[in-house]
Amino acid sequence: MIHSPDHYQQIRHTLKQLSQTEPFQRNISGLTRSAQIDHLYTLMQQVTTAVPLSGRDILDDMRKLLTVMESPCITANFGLSPLLASHYNLCLGTIMALADPSSTAIRQYIAELEAVSSKGLYMVTEIDVGNNAMSLQTEAHYDSQARQFIINTPTPGACKFMPYLSAQQPKLAIVMARLFIEARDCGIHPFIVRCRDHKGRLLPGIQTSDIEDVDIYSVSYVDHSITAFHQVRVPHHAFLGGRLHQVTPDGKFITRATSHRETFFHSLCRIEWGKIVLTAALISPLKMAVASTVHYQTHRKLNTREKEINVADILINKTEAADAYVTAAASIALYENRKEYCLNNALDASQLQFHASIVKSMVVELSREAIRKCLMRTGVHGKLIRNRITLAMMVNDHTATAEGDSLPVLMNIAKRLLKPSSVTQTAEEPPYPRLSARHIMALLQTKEHALRDRLATLMATAQDANHAWNEHSDLAYQLAWTHGVRAALDALAPQPDIQAAFALSQLLKNAVWFITQQALTPEEFGEAEEKLRRLLVDIFERRAVNAAEEWDIADLLAQTEIGATDMGEYWLQHTRLEPRFTPTSLR
């Protein structure tokens, strides 16, 4: 399905207008957690009504879902990010990819999810296994006489961790469980399990914790819970075997998979797109955080002995804000670059995993750097939830732990880079000016090749490969990170000034390595520091000050306390203070 750019621009416009309405701008911090969650589902309903998505959209037009996730509605309440991602990409997407479309029951599930009359869940993670989902313990035993699967949580550690299962909402889940046919372990597979009925009531055998029990820090509460299944029966059609697996009604397991590992990744077929979907939700909060910081720098006043100045008149404030802008621009460019690549190319599962891993790990960690600087340079105002900077940090932190933490994701990138097929012989390039972006990119490529060669040698000579990998995980991390930085620099090619500043920044962060390799002299690093300082000042004055207009969020910024024309008037309008202020006349 191919739509014109205007189609997606209209979606952006619709959701931007929606994000400025009263429900999205409402301060809900004084509400109980339960009331906040009710409000969150109200917002979800408004988003899905404004831009409805179909099952075919998830298979054929992922740009539509990504456009929704990139919208400023997420900035208003980042709880929308996991709810929308779970509902559309993971739950509906898994059914569309693996279910039998000719089944009347399956079509009913799809219709419920498309209408959002039931909210979609995705249950993989368990208390004991975390990211190591291949070791999950939830069981699915087949009863051939009843033609049903029995979903069961065998131990407390096998409880599903942090699905969204509060009352009041009908919930339909994809539950990952280890399939047993008699005593045979047939690997991990997805099952459709209705958890709450159309009135929000738990079905028999399903037990959940209270929403207050999972005390994860947040300013946008989601209905996280611990969930257990006690001999829960689901019909035969609830098994999602896709093209590889079949359980016959009489209880025979037929598979074309060659290993449990292949079965596992086939079952979790939406996880890689899930990395990109969740990363998409970082983009609007990141832009808002940086634009707010720059606005604060240029409008917040300080009094010196001589005169009144702006915060940005202090050089370090200006360069730090500019550095946040540059790092955010690198993060956004990398996301957009790899998003387009994944949308426009027919990638196999391994290729999609590689690119999605780069997107999620690098965008999350680069955004973390940028937002940290934003918090440092906005004082107490940056800590106010209404100014969205703290919210950006939290959505970034929460995204970092979803669909694989950044560290194991980076480790997987390193493993891929060690494969012989990943080694590329680059043609000899002409010498570039010292300290230019292209020169620094060549230096980083040299570092990446050196790290890969060293790590490959260590692994090839190790007696215990698993032990060696754990012992040299620091090298693997450096390898993946260096590759990711190079990818971000490539994505910044259309913005040479930002590319140059980001390259210099990364060079200085790698100073020790390059000095020990005698790639640059200490004097050249001093020159690089001065060059970066001048470049950051120029970028701040020429580009960063227009960030809100560049990213089309000036009107959204104006609705925050930092972006208000008059902070005093803002608080007068948003508190119970009465307008009875009169200056005291001095004689």
C-alpha positions in Angstrom: 0.0 0.0 0.0 1.6 3.3 -1.1 0.2 6.7 -0.1 1.4 10.1 -1.2 3.5 12.2 1.2 0.4 14.4 1.6 -1.4 11.5 3.2 1.1 11.2 6.0 1.4 15.0 6.3 -2.4 15.1 7.0 -2.0 12.5 9.7 0.7 14.7 11.3 -1.5 17.7 11.1 -4.5 15.9 12.6 -2.5 14.6 15.5 -0.7 17.8 16.2 -4.1 19.6 16.4 -5.3 16.8 18.7 -2.2 17.2 21.0 -3.1 20.8 21.6 -6.6 20.1 22.9 -7.5 20.3 26.5 -7.4 16.6 27.4 -3.9 16.3 26.1 -2.7 19.6 27.8 -4.4 18.8 31.1 -2.2 18.6 34.2 -3.1 15.2 35.7 -0.3 15.0 38.3 -2.8 15.5 41.1 -5.0 12.6 40.2 -4.7 9.1 41.7 -2.8 6.6 39.7 -6.0 4.8 38.7 -7.6 8.1 37.5 -4.4 8.9 35.5 -4.6 5.5 33.8 -8.3 6.0 33.0 -7.3 9.4 31.4 -4.5 7.6 29.5 -7.0 5.2 27.9 -9.2 8.2 27.0 -6.3 9.7 25.2 -5.6 6.4 23.4 -9.2 6.2 22.2 -9.0 9.8 20.9 -5.7 9.0 19.0 -7.1 5.8 17.5 -10.3 7.4 16.5 -8.6 10.4 14.8 -6.2 8.1 12.9 -7.6 4.5 12.7 -5.2 1.8 11.6 -6.1 -1.5 10.1 -4.4 -4.9 10.2 -3.3 -4.4 6.6 -1.8 -1.1 7.5 0.5 -2.9 10.0 1.6 -5.4 7.4 1.8 -3.2 4.3 2.1 0.5 5.5 4.2 0.7 8.7 4.9 4.3 7.8 1.4 5.1 9.0 1.9 3.7 12.5 5.4 5.3 12.7 3.8 8.7 11.8 1.3 8.2 14.7 4.2 7.3 17.1 6.2 10.4 16.0 3.3 12.7 16.8 3.4 15.2 19.7 0.5 13.3 21.3 3.2 11.2 22.8 4.8 14.3 24.3 1.6 15.0 26.1 1.5 11.6 27.7 4.3 9.1 27.0 2.1 6.3 28.4 0.6 6.3 24.9 3.8 4.9 23.5 3.8 1.4 25.0 0.0 1.2 24.7 -0.1 2.0 21.0 3.0 -0.1 20.2 1.7 -3.1 22.1 -1.8 -2.8 20.6 -1.0 -2.3 17.0 2.5 -3.6 16.2 2.9 -6.5 18.7 -0.6 -7.8 19.2 -2.5 -7.0 16.0 0.8 -7.3 14.0 1.5 -10.8 15.3 -2.0 -12.0 14.5 -1.8 -10.6 11.0 1.5 -12.2 10.4 0.9 -15.6 11.9 -2.8 -16.4 12.1 -5.0 -18.1 9.5 -7.0 -15.3 7.9 -9.7 -17.7 6.8 -10.8 -18.4 10.4 -14.0 -16.6 11.4 -12.7 -16.4 15.0 -9.4 -14.8 13.8 -11.3 -12.2 11.8 -13.3 -11.4 14.9 -10.1 -10.8 16.9 -8.8 -8.5 14.1 -12.0 -6.6 14.0 -12.0 -6.0 17.8 -8.4 -4.7 17.6 -9.0 -2.5 14.6 -12.0 -1.0 16.3 -10.0 -0.8 19.6 -13.0 -2.3 21.4 -10.4 -4.6 22.9 -7.0 -3.4 23.8 -4.1 -5.5 22.6 -1.4 -6.8 24.9 1.9 -8.6 24.3 3.2 -10.9 27.1 6.7 -12.2 26.7 8.9 -11.0 29.6 8.8 -13.0 32.9 10.0 -12.1 36.3 12.9 -14.5 36.3 14.2 -14.3 32.7 14.0 -10.6 31.7 15.6 -10.1 28.3 16.5 -13.8 28.1 13.0 -14.7 26.7 14.2 -17.9 25.1 14.3 -19.3 28.6 10.7 -18.4 29.5 8.7 -20.9 31.5 5.0 -20.2 30.8 3.6 -23.5 29.5 1.0 -24.4 26.9 -0.1 -28.0 27.0 -2.4 -29.4 24.3 -5.5 -31.3 25.2 -6.4 -33.2 22.1 -9.7 -34.5 23.4 -11.0 -31.0 24.1 -9.0 -29.5 21.3 -7.8 -26.8 23.6 -4.4 -25.4 24.8 -4.0 -25.0 28.6 -1.9 -21.9 29.4 -0.2 -22.2 32.8 2.3 -20.3 34.9 4.3 -23.1 36.7 6.3 -21.0 39.2 6.1 -17.5 40.6 9.1 -16.5 38.6 7.2 -17.4 35.4 4.6 -14.7 36.0 4.4 -12.3 33.1 6.0 -9.0 34.0 4.5 -5.6 33.2 1.7 -6.3 30.7 -1.0 -3.6 30.8 -3.9 -5.3 32.5 -6.0 -2.9 34.6 -9.7 -3.3 35.0 -12.4 -1.4 33.0 -10.7 -2.2 29.7 -11.4 -5.3 27.5 -8.0 -6.9 26.9 -6.8 -9.4 24.3 -3.3 -10.7 24.6 -0.6 -12.4 22.7 1.0 -14.7 25.3 4.3 -16.4 24.5 4.4 -19.9 26.0 6.5 -23.0 25.7 4.4 -25.6 23.8 4.2 -29.1 25.1 2.7 -31.9 23.0 2.4 -34.6 25.7 6.0 -34.4 27.1 7.7 -33.0 24.1 9.0 -29.4 24.3 8.1 -27.9 20.9 9.5 -24.5 21.6 8.1 -21.0 22.2 4.9 -20.0 20.4 2.3 -17.2 20.5 -1.2 -17.8 21.7 -4.2 -15.5 21.6 -5.6 -15.3 25.2 -8.6 -13.1 26.1 -7.7 -11.7 29.5 -10.6 -9.3 30.2 -14.1 -9.6 28.7 -16.1 -6.8 27.1 -16.9 -5.4 30.6 -13.3 -5.5 31.7 -13.7 -8.5 34.0 -10.8 -11.0 34.3 -11.5 -14.4 32.8 -11.3 -17.5 35.0 -7.8 -18.6 35.8 -6.2 -15.2 35.2 -4.7 -13.4 38.1 -3.1 -9.9 38.2 -1.5 -7.7 40.7 -3.0 -4.3 41.6 -1.8 -1.4 39.5 0.0 0.1 42.6 2.1 -3.0 43.1 4.5 -2.4 40.2 6.0 0.8 41.5 8.0 1.9 38.5 8.9 5.6 38.5 6.9 7.6 36.0 5.0 10.9 35.4 2.7 9.1 32.9 1.4 6.0 34.7 0.6 2.9 32.7 -1.3 -0.1 34.1 1.7 -2.3 34.6 0.9 -5.5 36.4 2.2 -9.0 37.3 0.1 -11.6 35.6 -0.3 -15.4 36.2 -2.3 -18.0 34.3 -3.7 -20.9 36.2 -4.8 -23.7 33.8 -6.4 -21.2 31.4 -8.0 -23.0 28.4 -7.9 -21.4 24.9 -9.3 -22.8 21.7 -7.3 -24.6 19.0 -7.4 -21.5 16.7 -5.6 -19.5 19.4 -2.3 -21.1 18.4 -0.4 -18.9 16.0 2.0 -21.1 14.0 2.4 -19.1 10.9 4.1 -20.7 7.9 6.4 -22.9 9.9 4.3 -24.7 12.5 1.0 -26.5 12.9 -0.7 -28.4 15.7 -3.3 -30.8 14.2 -6.6 -31.2 16.0 -5.6 -34.7 17.1 -2.4 -33.4 18.6 0.4 -33.8 16.1 3.0 -31.0 16.0 4.3 -30.4 12.4 7.2 -28.0 11.9 9.5 -26.8 9.2 11.8 -25.1 11.7 15.2 -26.6 12.1 15.7 -25.4 15.7 14.0 -23.9 18.8 16.0 -20.8 18.0 14.4 -20.5 14.6 11.0 -21.2 16.2 11.6 -18.4 18.7 12.4 -15.7 16.2 9.5 -16.8 14.0 7.2 -16.4 16.9 8.5 -13.0 17.9 8.3 -11.8 14.3 7.1 -8.2 15.3 9.9 -7.5 17.8 12.3 -5.9 15.3 9.7 -3.5 14.0 8.8 -2.9 17.6 12.3 -1.5 18.2 11.7 1.1 15.5 8.1 1.8 16.6 9.2 2.6 20.2 12.1 4.7 18.9 9.7 6.7 16.8 7.9 7.8 20.0 11.2 9.4 21.2 11.3 11.9 18.4 8.7 14.4 19.5 9.8 14.5 23.2 13.4 14.9 22.1 12.6 17.8 19.9 10.5 19.4 22.6 13.3 19.0 25.2 15.9 20.6 23.0 13.7 23.4 21.7 12.6 24.2 25.3 16.2 24.3 26.4 17.3 26.7 23.6 14.3 28.9 24.3 15.2 29.0 28.0 18.8 30.0 27.2 17.7 32.9 25.0 14.9 34.2 27.2 15.9 33.6 30.8 17.5 36.8 32.2 20.4 37.2 34.6 21.5 40.3 36.3 25.3 41.1 36.3 26.9 44.1 37.9 26.8 45.9 34.7 23.6 44.9 32.9 20.9 42.3 32.3 22.0 39.4 30.1 20.5 36.2 28.8 21.5 32.8 30.1 22.9 32.0 26.7 25.4 35.0 27.0 27.4 32.7 29.3 29.5 30.7 26.7 29.2 27.3 28.4 25.4 27.5 28.4 25.4 28.4 24.7 27.8 25.6 23.7 26.1 23.0 25.9 22.7 23.8 24.5 24.2 23.7 21.0 25.8 20.4 21.7 22.4 19.0 22.8 20.9 20.3 19.5 23.7 18.7 17.5 23.4 15.3 19.3 19.6 15.4 18.9 20.0 16.2 15.2 22.3 13.2 14.9 19.8 11.0 16.7 16.9 12.2 14.5 18.9 11.9 11.3 19.9 8.3 12.1 16.3 7.4 12.9 15.0 8.9 9.7 17.8 7.3 7.6 17.3 3.8 8.9 13.5 4.1 9.0 13.5 4.9 5.3 15.9 2.1 4.5 13.7 -0.4 6.3 10.5 0.9 4.8 11.8 0.9 1.2 13.8 -2.3 1.1 12.7 -6.0 1.2 14.8 -7.1 4.2 15.1 -10.6 5.6 14.7 -11.1 9.3 18.4 -10.9 10.0 18.8 -7.6 8.1 15.8 -6.0 9.7 17.2 -7.1 13.1 20.5 -5.4 12.4 19.1 -2.1 11.3 16.4 -2.0 14.0 19.0 -2.7 16.6 21.2 0.2 15.4 18.1 2.5 15.4 17.0 1.7 18.9 20.3 1.5 20.8 21.9 4.5 19.2 18.9 6.8 19.1 18.1 6.0 22.7 21.7 6.5 24.0 22.4 9.6 21.9 19.0 11.1 22.9 19.9 10.3 26.5 23.1 12.5 26.1 21.1 15.3 24.6 18.3 15.3 27.2 20.8 15.1 30.1 22.3 18.4 28.8 18.8 19.9 28.5 18.1 19.1 32.2 21.5 20.5 33.2 20.9 23.8 31.4 17.3 24.6 32.4 17.5 24.7 36.2 14.4 23.9 38.2 12.2 24.7 35.2 13.6 21.7 33.4 12.3 19.5 36.3 8.7 20.7 35.9 6.7 18.0 34.2 4.7 20.7 32.3 7.9 21.7 30.5 8.3 18.2 29.0 12.0 17.8 29.5 11.7 15.4 32.4 9.1 13.6 30.5 11.5 13.2 27.6 14.1 11.7 29.9 11.6 9.2 31.3 10.2 8.1 27.9 13.8 7.6 26.8 14.6 5.5 29.9 11.5 3.4 29.5 12.2 2.9 25.8 15.7 1.8 26.6 14.4 -1.2 28.5 11.7 -2.3 26.1 12.2 -4.8 23.2 15.7 -5.4 24.6 17.9 -3.2 26.8 20.5 -1.1 25.0 23.5 -3.2 26.2 22.3 -6.6 24.9 21.1 -4.9 21.7 24.6 -3.4 21.2 26.1 -6.8 21.9 24.0 -8.3 19.1 25.2 -5.6 16.8 28.8 -6.5 17.6 28.2 -10.2 17.0 26.8 -9.3 13.5 29.8 -7.2 12.8 32.2 -10.1 13.6 30.7 -12.2 10.8 32.9 -12.3 7.7 30.0 -11.1 5.5 30.0 -7.8 7.4 33.6 -7.0 6.5 33.7 -4.3 3.8 36.8 -3.4 1.9 36.6 0.3 1.2 38.3 1.9 -1.7 41.3 4.1 -0.9 40.0 7.6 -0.6 41.9 10.8 -1.2 43.3 12.5 1.9 40.7 14.8 3.5 41.6 18.0 5.4 42.7 17.2 8.9 39.9 17.4 11.4 37.2 17.5 8.7 34.2 15.4 9.1 35.3 13.0 6.4 38.7 12.7 8.0 37.2 11.9 11.4 34.8 9.4 9.8 37.9 7.6 8.2 39.5 7.6 11.7 36.4 6.0 13.2 36.3 3.4 10.5 40.0 2.6 11.3 39.0 2.2 14.9 36.1 0.0 14.1 38.2 -2.3 11.9 40.9 -2.5 14.6 38.3 -3.4 17.3 36.7 -6.0 15.1 40.1 -7.6 14.3 41.1 -7.7 17.9 37.8 -9.1 19.1 37.7 -11.7 16.3 41.2 -12.9 17.2 40.4 -13.1 20.9 37.3 -15.1 20.1 39.0 -17.4 17.6 41.8 -18.3 20.1 39.5 -18.8 23.1 39.0 -22.2 24.6 35.6 -21.2 26.0 33.8 -18.9 23.5 31.0 -17.9 25.9 33.4 -17.0 28.7 35.6 -15.1 26.2 32.6 -13.1 25.0 31.7 -12.1 28.5 35.2 -11.2 29.3 35.6 -8.9 26.3 32.1 -7.4 26.3 33.7 -4.0 26.7 35.4 -4.4 23.3 32.1 -5.6 21.8 30.4 -2.5 23.2 33.0 -0.2 21.7 32.8 -2.0 18.4 29.0 -1.6 18.1 29.1 1.9 19.4 31.7 3.0 16.9 29.8 1.5 14.1 26.6 3.3 15.3 28.4 6.6 15.5 29.6 6.2 11.9 26.0 5.4 10.9 24.8 8.6 12.5 27.6 10.6 10.8 26.6 9.1 7.4 23.0 10.1 8.1 24.1 13.7 8.7 25.6 14.1 5.3 22.9 16.5 4.1 23.7 18.8 7.2 27.5 19.4 6.8 27.7 21.9 9.7 26.0 19.5 12.1 28.0 16.6 10.8 31.2 18.5 11.4 30.3 19.4 15.0 29.1 15.8 15.8 32.3 14.4 14.2 34.5 16.7 16.3 32.6 15.8 19.5 33.0 12.1 18.9 36.7 12.6 18.1 37.3 14.2 21.4 35.4 11.5 23.2 37.8 9.0 21.6 40.9 11.1 22.2 42.8 8.5 24.3 42.4 5.8 21.7 43.5 8.0 18.8 46.5 9.4 20.7 47.7 5.9 21.7 47.3 4.8 18.1 49.3 8.0 17.1 46.5 8.9 14.6 46.5 12.5 15.9 48.8 14.6 18.0 47.9 16.2 21.3 48.2 19.5 19.6 45.6 18.5 17.0 43.2 17.6 19.8 43.7 21.1 21.2 42.9 22.5 17.8 39.8 20.2 17.6 38.5 21.5 20.9 38.8 25.1 19.7 37.3 24.3 16.3 34.3 22.6 18.0 33.8 25.5 20.3 33.6 28.0 17.5 31.3 25.7 15.5 28.9 25.2 18.4 28.6 28.9 18.9 27.8 29.4 15.2 25.3 26.5 15.2 23.5 27.9 18.3 23.2 31.4 16.8 22.3 30.3 13.3 20.3 27.1 13.7 19.5 26.0 17.3 17.7 29.3 18.1 15.2 28.3 15.3 14.8 24.7 16.4 11.1 25.1 17.4 10.3 26.5 13.9 12.5 23.9 12.2 10.7 21.1 13.9 7.3 22.8 13.6 6.6 22.8 17.3 6.7 26.6 18.1 3.0 26.6 19.0 3.4 23.5 21.2 6.4 25.2 23.0 4.3 28.3 23.6 1.8 26.1 25.7 4.6 25.3 28.2 5.8 27.3 31.1 9.3 27.8 29.6 7.8 28.8 26.3 5.3 31.3 27.7 5.7 34.9 26.8 5.4 35.9 30.5 6.1 33.2 33.1 4.3 35.2 35.8 1.2 35.4 33.7 1.5 31.7 32.9 1.3 30.8 36.5 -1.5 33.2 37.1 -3.5 31.4 34.5 -2.6 27.9 35.7 -3.0 28.3 39.5 -5.5 29.7 41.9 -3.5 32.9 42.4 -5.7 36.0 42.1 -4.7 38.9 39.9 -4.4 41.5 42.7 -0.8 42.5 42.3 0.2 46.1 42.6 3.7 47.5 43.0 4.6 49.3 46.2 5.2 53.0 45.5 8.6 54.1 46.9 9.0 57.8 48.0 
